[in-house]
Each structure stands twice: as C-alpha cells, then as structure tokens.
Amino acid sequence: MQKKVQLTTEGIKKHLSNTTPGQALAEYIWNGLDAKASSIEVRFELNPAGGIVAMHVSDNGHGIPFELLEQKFGVFMDSEKIIHRQRTKRVSSETHGKDGIGRLTFFVFAHDAEWVTIYEQDGKKYRYTIKISAADLVCYPSENPTEVDAAIPTGTVAHFYNVSSQVIHPEDAELRKFLVSEFCWRLLLDKGLEIKLNGSLLTAEENIDDQALFCPLGIAPPRPTVHFVRWKHKLHGEYSRYYFLDATRKERWTNFTSLNKKGDQFHHSVYVQSPFFDTFSLGTGPNEQTELALEGNSQKSDWFKGMLSAVDAFLRAARKEFLRDSTDKLITQFEQKDIFPTHNEKNQWEVLKHTHLAETIGELHNLQPNLFSSGSIEQKKIFVRLIDQLLDSSEAETLYQIIGQVLDLDQDEKAELLGVLKSSRLRAVIKTAKLIQDRYRALEQIKRLNWDKSLGAKEVPHIQEFMERHFWIIGEEYSLVVAAEKDFEQALRALYDKVGLKSSADDIDHVDKNKEMDILLVRQDQYHDKIHNVVLELKHPNKKLGKKFVDQVMTYFEVIFSDPRFNASNMEWSYYLIGNDFSSSGYIEGQLENAKPHGIPSLIYKTKNHKIFAKRWSELITDVELRHKFLNDRLQVQREQLATEESAAKTADQVIQRAQKLSCAN
C-alpha cells in the first residue's frame, strides 16, 4: 500500500516564515503578470478610523481556468524548482510568479483570502471563487464555474480580510519602495504595463539613479537602440540582465550581463531593441534545456557578438565612473570609522604614507569592490593594515599573490591588479622623492641665507620667514602657534586655541610679559596626551651666540615657568637659540659642559619640563640630514644638482620666494 507525504498548515507556514509583507504582496502582483495582465491594482479598503477593512489585488489577465486550479493552488514544493529555473536560467521574462507558493503567503498579513476569477474557454466566459483560511492552508474549497456574460472582461481579484494594519499599510513608504524595486525593471520592459498601489501608479523612475539611451558605434545595420539603467536599490529576485527586444519591443531573449558578481552595488538593466531580434530563433535541446538555434539570427552571429562587445564596453566604462564616486564614499567611511591606521596630520611622512594607502585601497576597490563589501569593522581594519604593511615593505608582488588566490580573477583582471599595485607603489616613490628633493632644496636655501653674505639676508624678513614655513627642520609633527614676534599674552591665547583648551583672559603677572618670541611651535602627542611646545630664537647670520642671547631666552623661560597655565603636567617646553656660531667668550661652551650629565646634545639648561638648547645652523642641518639619510640613500637624490639649481637665486628675497613654493613648505 502506497502512502503520500501529507503537507500541513504548520509546515507551510514554517517553510514561508521568512516571507515579508512586501514579498507576499508582490507575489499576487506576479500572479497577475503571469496571467498576461496589463493592469494590476492593489487597493486598501479603510474604515473611518483608518483601520484596514480589506485589501484587494485585481488584474485584467486571462484568469485561472478551472482545470488548472489544482496546478495553481495544489502544487507547493515543486513550484520552487520552477521558480529557481525561471529566475536564474530563464530565457524569457514572461513567467515569473511562484504559482502555488505565492498564493499561500497571504497569512503573513491577513487571515482570510478569497479569489474571484473570470476566464474564457471555447468562446465562453466562466466565473468561480476559491477561499482559503490562514488556519487551514492545505484546503482550498471552490465553487463550480458558472457562465457569465461574454462582455465581462477576464481577470482575477484576490480579496484579503482580517488584515493586520500593524503588518501592512498603504501609507508605508518602505512597502512602496519594495514594490518599486521589485517591478521597476518589468515596468520598463513592458511599456504598457500599469501597477497601482492604492490609486497611485508605481513608476520605474522612482528607482532610477542614472540612465542612458544610445546606439553603439561601429555596428553594422540594423543598429540597435540601447537603454541602460542603473538602479538606486538592488532589484528583488532579479539579477542585472540584458533584455533583447524586437522591433515591436517584444522580448525575444534575456541573459545576464557580465557584471553580476562584482559586489559593487552597480545594479543595472540593459534593454537592447533591434529588428535583428525579429527573427531571433531559439531551439529546444536535450533534457529540455533551452538553447539558441544554430540557424538564423542568434548569439553566434558576428553582428550579435560585435553589438554585445560594444554594449559591454559601455557597461564597464559606466561601472568605472560609478565606482569612482563609491570609492570616495568608501574612503570617507574608512576615515570616519578609524579603519585606516592612525596617522599624525602634522607629520608629512605619515600623511604621505596614509595618502599612499588610501590611494591603493581606492584603486583596489575600483578593480574588485567585493574585497571591501563584507566583513566586520575589525576584519576590515586587519585587512587594511595587512595591505599597509605589505606596501611599506615593498611587497606588492606578495599582496598580488594573496588577493589573486582569494578572488576568482580572469587573466585580464589579474594583470590589471598587478598594474594597480605597481603603479601605486611607483606614485608613492615619486611623491616621496619629490618631498625629499624639496627638503634638500630648502636646506640649500637656509645654508645660503646664513653663509652667503652676498645675499644680504636679514633676521626677520629672511631667516625667520624661512623657518615659519619650514619648521619641519625642528621636528616632523609641529604646527605653528605664533610668529612675527607676538607677546606672551597673545601667545598664551593662541597656544590654548591651538591645543583645544579653554583660554583665559587673565593677564600674565610678570614684569617681562611683553617680551616677544620669534616663533612658538606646538606638537600634540595624541597617544600619551602630551603637549610639546618649542620656542625659537633666531639670530642674524652676522651675530654670534653668547651670554646676551642666552639671557634673552632665559627671560622667555622665566615668564613661561612663572605662569601655572603654561605648566600643566602634560606640557613640555624646549627653547632653541639658533645662530651661525658661538661667541669667543666661551660662555655657551661652559653651559654645554655643565648640562653634559643630562646626556642631551646641545642642552645648556634643564629644570622640570623645560629645556634650553643652543645650536649652530650647521649642527641643526646635520641633524636633519641624518634623519633623511635612509630615504636619501634609497632614492638617490642628486644633492649637487640641487645645490647648483638653488644658486640661481641672487638675493635673499629670491631665496624666500623659491622656498615658499616647495612641497615641504607648511
């Protein structure tokens, strides 16, 4: 005795438990489209309080012939296989709905459903009703068909009662957005199709982000008209496809575009219309697999191949333009979510390295967006830092191998990936070389200002002006607080503003509060909450450093040391007295000897968080050259040529003008 598996209402609901109200409603619209309807309307019937009395989905399709009732309502699991084939491997968009599965999803938003359908058979019209309750989905009682007036149009109306207003509502913007994303591509495919939601037409334009209408060049007649559309939101249940239409806009074939698996949100549809498809032929092969016929107009023809190649090239160009915009958004998102390694914006080297990494990430995203389309914030941080480390170690080939093994890339894409990594590295080297080159130019310029007496360099307009723009000579991470000899009260307020502290209007209580510094710099250590301030006292090239100038710097120290606002526990101060040479008095040499136990080069005085230094320009320049030696050795900057080029400036003013244009100028 044979027994059959019995479906239960609970089993059906469990199987369809993930169905959303939008998906459920969409299936009833698809049922109308499968019945060749040109007009479908969803209408909500409301009571005076705004509650839903009933919901109705009506269409003008060919109805449900009574002999197909069991196939439409009695089939459940088998229809899934049909739909999978229809939605992925289909060659036409004519049939798209879920048949049995779709008609049972009403339980998501209503308790009772009733279908009233009118169909035509043998020149006569018939009408009957089907009823289903959410309490018993496996039972679909129906009355026998009765003949109706032949003038009555065919079609089906699905009535839904005991509808939950909390689950589905006509004023729900997300419901409309869902339905537009579900049917927009079909609305463009079938220009005569109308779908209404509570009296309002759904339009494809609501989901169009970009579109173009064009005729590909270089294609022999009959030249096609191509309508490209990029959608704002992903299509539901529909991939990015070509739709090939004949001269009357009837669809003759559909197939995927080549850009479906890129993970880049480039959701699109392409409608290709041409008389070429009037005789486009399909054949039926073994195992009921539909395939193109070998004779007549087909995808095997040279015309079709040339046309598709031209349209595909357009698609790839449109995608690149789209990715440029989305890449900017990705980089901004990575910045906001701290996915990039932390860098100091005042440090030119760290900025250069960060820029290199961001450019590489951007180009990788343009090539393979799915590298960054998934994963948690922490996973993205790890991946980005891996790229950073490999780039920093010049291991572009290693990065190429890693990515190439993870992604399914064709040969052209692999070549493009390697090219991206190599060109990114080359640009970074060029930018670094340019910065090093300009810094060496700057060193040649400060040497000439100090040691070439024919230039007539002066202290404030030349030496000080130069250092205001090139204080990287002191350190990489400083920013200018004040210059041009501001007094201490002005400097205090400027310093507090610079480090983001609340400034005080109180006067500085010191007899020398009106003394003026040449330059005040500040560096914030964001890792250890430290604020390092630097005071520069720069002397004319003809003046030699001695006790008089040391006392001047000591006065600055005494004013600052006496005011608690300058001496927070996280503040440090360094004072630099800089000139061409020390005086013959031996005073500074004696101070250097006294401070020697501290083990800090050029230190002449130290107390608490304050240090005073005396430096010759030659020593300062040597320090800078040592800092740059590693990169200079690798990049082989031609110092002699730079020195020759900088000798073209014949006055101190010309030197300053050249210094202001360098990439290393702040």
Order of alpha helices (4+ residues) and beta strands (2+ residues): alpha-alpha-beta-beta-alpha-alpha-beta-beta-beta-beta-alpha-beta-beta-beta-beta-beta-beta-beta-beta-beta-alpha-alpha-alpha-alpha-alpha-alpha-beta-alpha-beta-beta-alpha-beta-alpha-beta-beta-alpha-alpha-alpha
